[in-house]
Amino acid sequence: METGRIWKVKLKAYGWFYRGTARRSLAVAFPLAAFTALGSEDYLRDLLRLAAQCYPTIGLAADAGFRLLLRREEFYFYHNATCGTKELYAVSFLLSLLCSTPFLLLSEYL
């Protein structure tokens, strides 16, 4: 298989994995941030800041626990695309940081 074609398959696999990871991470991060920011004077600013911090860390950890405990067979699909588990989570963490950084910066200016 050509090198360019391998990378094309890997990039698609990263996208599919991140799409599933993002949904679960957001489902964990936003309610946790909303509950934590309840007693705050500036609720919106703290909600954005906490959600931007929880999304790449706690949300990704919750998704990892869910997938590793309950949906382990899902990784065989990604392994066939020559993507390892550590590699998938490293790329997801970097993409989560890239997505949450603008919200973190925005919360500083509100």
Sequence and secondary structure as in RCSB ss.txt:
>XXXX:A:sequence
METGRIWKVKLKAYGWFYRGTARRSLAVAFPLAAFTALGSEDYLRDLLRLAAQCYPTIGLAADAGFRLLLRREEF
YFYHNATCGTKELYAVSFLLSLLCSTPFLLLSEYL
>XXXX:A:secstr
  HHHHHHHHHHHHHHHHHHHHHHHHHHHHHHHHHHTTT SSHHHHHHHHHHHHIIIIIHHHHHHHHHHH GGGH
HHHHHTT  HHHHHHHHHHHHHHHHHHHHHHHHH 
